[in-house]
């Protein structure tokens, strides 16, 4: 069975071919700064039409490799599909840039098809936790813990960082995906796509009624994810490119220049419909 990453690249190539091989206008890297291995940032690929796609950059792995590129401007004019192919490789920098290119192509298709993903009221991917439910969280979203606790739901968090394991106020952190087997609903960071663990966590959460992937980097076409059993994907779309660029270059918060959205399986028209609308 092909990996989700391979399916995303295949779909990105199909979209790019249909839309005239969109090219890269700019590559936005995090500003240089001293950082610990626990820090994380984002990179972004911008296409000629202004569409922007994000990817997560782990400072201790991908960022040093990205800094090693002699000139980010060398990517300008490259076909986005060519950069997207790096998502299936082993180089963490190429994977991060490839995923950003995939997300940018997806946002480009949304714009060309004149289709805007539905706005999101929160960052939980519409899982709507309720009293008595067992909620799973893959990756610790600290700002979302209170939402789950307020609903009266039980919360189990799957993390890779061993120092977080154990009982905390309002939630428990585990390192074992099997502990999510009794979850009713699960919300996951998009990192599971970057590190190729999505199929594994989906298998561990096979009894969950609802599985959502959320975060600024969840900007890809959801078709391969829906085919694997994901129910919703929640990302961000830049609505003020000029403001975003200025804030990003300074290392300032760029959230005010983007809007959150959630695409559910039921409300999504499908890539074939979007390609037809795009002409």
C-alpha positions in Angstrom: 0.0 0.0 0.0 1.5 3.4 -0.9 2.3 5.8 1.9 0.2 8.9 2.5 3.2 11.0 1.6 3.4 9.2 -1.8 -0.3 9.8 -2.4 0.0 13.4 -1.5 2.9 13.9 -4.0 1.0 12.0 -6.7 -2.0 14.3 -6.2 0.1 17.4 -6.1 1.7 16.5 -9.5 -1.8 15.9 -10.9 -2.9 19.3 -9.7 0.2 21.1 -11.0 -0.1 19.5 -14.4 -3.7 20.6 -14.7 -3.0 24.2 -13.5 -0.1 24.9 -15.8 2.8 23.9 -13.6 2.7 26.7 -11.0 6.1 28.0 -10.0 7.6 29.2 -6.8 7.7 32.9 -6.1 9.4 32.8 -2.7 10.6 30.5 0.0 10.1 31.9 3.5 12.4 30.5 6.2 12.3 31.2 9.9 14.6 34.1 10.9 18.0 33.0 12.2 18.1 32.9 16.0 19.5 30.9 18.8 17.2 27.9 19.6 17.1 24.8 21.6 16.3 21.4 20.2 12.8 21.6 21.6 11.9 24.7 19.7 10.0 24.5 16.5 9.2 26.9 13.6 7.5 27.0 10.3 8.7 27.5 6.7 6.5 28.6 3.9 6.4 28.2 0.1 4.7 31.0 -1.9 3.6 30.5 -5.5 3.4 33.2 -8.2 -0.4 33.7 -7.6 0.2 34.4 -3.9 -0.9 31.0 -2.6 1.1 30.1 0.5 1.7 26.6 2.0 3.3 25.9 5.4 5.4 23.1 6.8 6.8 22.4 10.3 10.5 22.8 10.8 12.2 21.0 13.7 15.1 23.2 14.7 17.4 20.3 15.6 16.8 18.4 12.3 15.5 20.2 9.3 16.4 23.8 10.0 20.2 23.4 10.0 19.9 21.6 6.6 17.7 24.3 5.3 20.2 26.9 6.4 22.8 25.0 4.5 21.2 25.8 1.2 23.4 28.5 -0.3 20.5 30.7 -1.4 16.8 30.4 -0.8 16.3 32.5 -3.9 17.6 29.6 -5.9 14.1 28.0 -5.5 12.4 31.0 -7.2 11.0 29.9 -10.5 11.2 26.2 -9.8 8.1 24.2 -10.5 6.3 23.6 -7.3 5.7 20.0 -8.2 9.5 19.4 -8.4 9.9 20.6 -4.9 6.9 18.6 -3.7 8.6 15.4 -4.7 11.1 15.8 -1.8 8.2 14.9 0.6 8.8 11.2 -0.1 12.5 11.3 0.6 14.6 10.8 3.7 16.1 14.3 4.0 14.1 16.1 6.6 14.7 19.5 5.0 13.5 18.2 1.6 10.5 16.7 3.3 9.6 19.9 5.0 10.0 22.0 1.8 8.1 19.3 -0.2 5.2 19.4 2.2 5.1 23.2 2.1 5.0 23.0 -1.7 2.1 20.4 -1.6 0.2 22.7 0.7 0.8 25.7 -1.6 -0.4 23.8 -4.6 -3.5 22.8 -2.7 -4.3 26.4 -1.7 -3.7 27.4 -5.3 -6.3 24.9 -6.4 -8.8 26.2 -3.9 -8.3 29.7 -5.2 -8.6 28.7 -8.9 -11.7 26.7 -8.2 -13.2 29.6 -6.3 -13.8 27.4 -3.3 -13.0 28.5 0.2 -12.8 25.8 3.0 -15.4 26.5 5.7 -14.1 28.8 8.5 -13.4 27.1 11.8 -14.7 28.4 15.1 -11.9 26.7 17.1 -8.7 24.7 16.7 -10.1 21.3 17.6 -11.1 20.2 14.1 -14.7 20.2 15.2 -14.3 17.2 17.5 -16.8 18.8 19.9 -15.7 17.0 23.2 -18.6 16.1 25.5 -18.9 15.0 29.1 -17.9 11.4 29.6 -16.1 11.0 26.3 -12.5 9.9 26.0 -10.5 12.4 23.8 -7.2 11.5 22.3 -4.6 14.2 21.4 -1.6 13.4 19.3 1.0 16.0 20.2 0.3 18.2 23.2 -1.8 21.3 22.3 -1.7 23.0 25.6 -4.1 25.8 24.7 -6.7 23.1 23.8 -6.5 21.2 27.0 -8.7 23.6 28.8 -11.4 23.2 26.2 -11.5 19.4 26.7 -11.5 19.8 30.5 -14.3 22.3 30.4 -16.4 19.9 28.5 -15.9 17.2 31.2 -14.1 14.8 28.9 -11.2 12.5 29.7 -8.0 13.5 27.9 -5.1 11.2 26.9 -2.1 12.8 25.0 0.3 10.8 22.9 3.7 12.4 22.8 7.2 11.5 21.6 8.9 13.5 24.4 9.5 11.1 27.2 10.0 13.9 29.8 6.3 14.7 29.4 5.0 11.2 30.2 2.8 10.7 33.2 -0.2 12.3 35.0 -0.8 16.0 34.7 -3.6 18.3 35.9 -6.5 17.5 33.6 -4.8 15.0 31.3 -2.4 12.1 31.0 0.6 11.9 28.6 1.6 8.5 27.2 4.3 7.3 24.9 2.3 4.3 23.7 -0.1 4.6 20.8 -2.1 1.6 22.2 -3.3 3.8 25.0 -5.5 5.6 22.5 -7.5 2.5 21.7 -10.4 3.5 23.9 -10.7 7.0 22.6 -14.0 8.2 21.2 -12.5 11.1 19.3 -8.9 12.0 18.4 -7.3 15.3 17.3 -3.8 15.1 15.9 -1.0 17.5 15.0 0.0 17.4 11.3 3.5 16.2 12.3 2.2 12.6 11.8 2.3 13.3 8.1 5.9 14.7 8.2 7.3 11.7 10.2 5.2 9.0 8.4 3.4 7.8 11.5 -0.1 8.5 10.3 -1.0 5.0 9.4 0.3 3.7 12.7 -1.7 6.1 14.8 -4.8 5.6 12.7 -4.5 1.8 13.4 -4.1 2.5 17.1 -7.2 4.8 17.1 -9.3 2.5 14.9 -12.2 2.4 17.4 -12.5 6.2 17.5 -15.7 7.7 15.9 -13.9 10.8 14.7 -10.3 11.6 13.8 -9.1 15.1 12.9 -5.7 16.5 11.8 -5.2 20.1 12.6 -2.6 22.9 12.6 -1.1 25.5 10.3 0.6 22.8 8.2 -2.6 20.9 7.6 -3.1 22.7 4.3 -3.1 19.9 1.8 -5.9 18.4 -0.2 -7.6 16.0 2.1 -8.4 13.3 -0.4 -5.6 10.9 0.6 -6.3 11.4 4.3 -10.1 10.8 3.9 -9.2 7.6 2.0 -7.2 6.5 5.0 -10.1 7.1 7.5 -9.4 10.7 8.6 -12.7 12.6 9.1 -11.6 16.2 9.1 -8.5 18.4 8.4 -8.1 21.9 9.9 -5.6 24.3 8.5 -4.9 27.9 7.9 -5.2 30.1 4.8 -3.3 33.3 4.4 -5.7 36.2 3.7 -3.2 39.1 3.9 0.0 38.0 2.1 1.7 41.4 2.6 1.1 41.4 6.3 2.2 37.8 6.5 5.5 38.4 4.8 6.4 41.3 6.9 5.5 39.5 10.2 7.2 36.3 9.1 10.5 38.0 8.2 10.7 39.6 11.6 9.8 36.4 13.5 6.6 38.0 14.7 3.2 36.3 15.0 1.6 35.9 11.6 -1.7 34.3 12.8 -3.6 37.6 12.4 -2.9 37.5 8.7 -4.4 34.0 8.2 -7.8 32.4 8.8 -8.5 29.0 10.3 -10.7 26.5 8.4 -11.9 22.9 8.8 -12.7 20.6 5.9 -14.9 17.6 6.8 -15.4 14.6 4.7 -19.1 15.4 4.3 -18.6 19.0 3.2 -15.7 18.4 0.8 -16.6 18.3 -2.9 -13.5 16.2 -3.8 -10.4 17.0 -6.0 -12.1 16.0 -9.2 -14.8 18.6 -8.7 -12.3 21.3 -7.8 -10.2 20.5 -10.9 -13.2 20.8 -13.1 -14.1 24.1 -11.5 -10.6 25.4 -12.0 -10.9 24.9 -15.7 
